[in-house]
Amino acid sequence: MKKLTIIFVFIGLFLNLNGQTDNLQIEKGVFSIYPFQDSYYSTVKKVLFDSLSVNTGLRVVVLPSFSPEYLISLDTKNGKTFLTYRIAKEQIYQFPTTKNDQVKYNNYKIEFDPSLAKKIHELFFLAISKARFKSGLDGVDGTSYIFITYEPGYGLIAGQTWSPRSEKLLGLVVIAEWLNDCARNGDVLNKDKMLLKIDDLIAKFNTI
């Protein structure tokens, strides 16, 4: 009986941990990050956010351990929606601190279907609104994904994940990398297929 109790306790802990990692984490603000991150994050923002709208429909900041940082952004200006992909020409993290704000970036930008952008915003706003604190620390080597959106009544909100393995979080990364491909190719690729993927993820994130 005692052995069965221990087994059930471990099963409960396992399910709980899985539930915790199936949602985004609440993005850490400027007052809750480590000192070494302060300058780095500020520089990433200064380099990659250059001239972009503050109130974004979706912005994804990707911070890999061993390759250049990049950004994906959906923004509306003068009634038109644009998709932007920017990647630093050198890894900002590895650049000397005194010069890292001089890093240049490659920029790809296309006009984007506003109805599709609205659907994508719906997904990421839902995912970010479900973000929660997670126990434990992230690993050392991997990729951080920070998702940001603006919603009237909420302002700018953000959630993050590190090298995700769960189906839902991997799905968000798939959508982000698809947007990356669209911007680099100058066209919206596999639109119908990705709409189905977006609808499926919305249903999953709506499930408690």
Buried (B, 14 or more C-beta within 10 A) or exposed (E): EEEEEEEEEEEEEEEEEEEBBBBBBBBBEEEEEEEEEEEBBEBBEEBBBEEBBEEBBBBBBBBBEEBBBBBBBBBBEEEEBBBBBBBBEBBBBEBEEEEBBEBEBEBBBBEBEBEBBEBBBBBBBBBBBBBEEBEEEEEEEEBBBBBBBBBEEEEEBBBBBBBBEBEBBEBBBBBBBBBBEBBBEEEBEEEEEBBEBBEBBBEBBEEE
